[in-house]
Each structure stands twice: as C-alpha cells, then as structure tokens.
Amino acid sequence: MSSDRWQELRRLLNEVVTDYAGRVEYGNLRLEVYDGDSSDGQADARLAMAYEIPGGSTNQVGVSYEEGAFRMLDAKAEDELVVADPGEVVAKLHEHIRGIPDYRRRRLRQDIDQWLHDGSTQHDVLEELNRLLRLGYEFRGGTVTVDELIDACCYLVDRPNSGG
C-alpha cells in the first residue's frame, strides 16, 4: 500500500530530526507534516523541514508524496527529484540537516561582507553580532551560537579592508 511508504518516511525522518530539533546551531530545526487523502485513496501529503539562519530568515526543505512517489528539490534547489524509497529520501534530508551549521556560518560571513560593503565599521558589525547573540531570548533560530559568534569575529578581524 502506497501510504505505508509515507508512514515509513515519517517514522524514519522523526528518528533523524529528533537529534537536531530545536538546537540553535541547526536553526531551531522543526518538522511540519501535512497528511491528506485524495479522492482516489492515494496518500497526497507533504512535509516541510524549516530552520532559520542568523538574523531570522527562514529556510525550508519540502517533500511531497504524490501518486506513490516522493518529490523534492535537489540540494541546489534546481531540479525536482522523484524517489520511491523512503530511506533514500531520509538520507538526502539528513545530509541537508548535517550541513545546516556550515550553511549558517557561510551566510553570517556573507552578511558581514554586505554590512562592511554598505559602510558599516568593525564596531558596527560587532554591535550587530552582539544583537544576534541576544536575539535568542526572543527568536531562537535567528540567534547565533557562541561558536558562530567566535567564527564571525575572527572572520571580521582577519578580513582585509574591514575598517576600524
């Protein structure tokens, strides 16, 4: 039965996500599942993994289950993948999850570059990083971890032409 594969995906993914959910370094990762049934009895459902990057922008990875197959975008969000095996879907999602901390650091470095390009001084950038650290009291996934803060500060100081 095709809905058995959907249930298997949910079970496997819940096992994986549990290790990462709610952790700041994984952007307060969470999983939303939308079950549904189409009129022909085939499962027509979707799920979304959502997480934030420092500052609060939300990213989402989605999987739909239609006509007995899982559909999702590839890692570059360019091509649609059609996969039959729930384990293969979970492996691709797990790979994406494991990459979230590195993605958050890269995005924070891009933000630093943009702030400096826009005329901010090192002092201004440090104030913004401090604000992001404090943001955790209000918006968990949009804050930075201490390790991300250290990495960002080192990047800022080592960056040529970062001003003073």
Residue pairs with C-beta under 8 A, 6 or more apart in sequence:
2 42
2 43
2 68
3 42
3 43
5 65
5 68
5 70
5 84
5 86
6 35
6 43
6 45
6 65
6 86
8 86
8 87
9 47
9 63
9 65
9 70
9 86
9 89
9 90
10 33
10 47
12 86
12 87
12 90
13 31
13 47
13 89
13 90
13 93
14 31
16 90
16 93
16 94
16 97
17 29
17 31
17 49
17 97
20 26
20 29
20 97
20 100
21 29
21 30
21 31
22 28
22 29
22 30
22 140
23 29
24 136
24 140
24 141
24 143
24 144
24 145
25 100
25 101
25 104
25 145
25 147
25 148
26 51
26 97
26 100
26 101
27 51
27 52
27 53
27 59
27 100
27 104
27 141
28 51
28 52
28 140
28 141
29 49
29 50
29 51
29 97
29 100
29 141
30 49
30 50
30 51
31 47
31 48
31 49
32 47
32 48
32 49
32 50
33 45
33 47
34 45
34 46
34 47
34 48
35 43
35 45
36 43
36 44
36 45
36 46
37 43
37 44
38 44
42 66
42 67
42 68
43 65
44 65
44 66
45 64
45 65
46 62
46 63
46 64
46 65
47 62
47 63
48 60
48 61
48 62
48 63
49 60
49 61
49 62
49 93
49 96
49 97
50 58
50 59
50 60
51 58
51 59
51 60
51 100
51 141
52 58
52 59
52 139
52 140
52 141
52 142
53 59
53 103
53 104
53 107
53 108
53 141
53 142
54 104
54 107
54 108
54 111
54 132
54 142
54 143
54 144
54 148
55 111
55 132
55 135
55 142
56 135
56 139
56 141
56 142
57 142
58 141
61 72
61 73
61 93
61 96
62 72
62 73
63 70
63 71
63 72
63 89
63 93
64 70
64 71
64 72
65 71
68 84
69 82
69 83
69 84
70 82
70 83
70 84
70 86
70 89
71 80
71 81
71 82
71 83
72 80
72 81
72 83
72 89
72 92
72 93
73 79
73 80
73 81
74 80
74 81
75 92
75 95
75 96
81 92
83 89
83 92
104 148
105 148
105 151
105 152
108 144
108 148
108 151
108 152
109 152
109 155
112 125
112 152
112 155
112 156
112 159
113 159
115 124
115 125
115 128
116 125
116 159
116 161
116 162
116 163
120 128
121 163
121 164
122 156
122 157
122 162
122 163
122 164
123 164
125 156
125 162
126 153
126 156
129 144
129 149
129 152
129 153
129 156
132 142
132 143
132 144
132 149
133 143
133 144
133 146
133 149
134 143
135 142
135 143
135 144
136 143
144 152
156 162
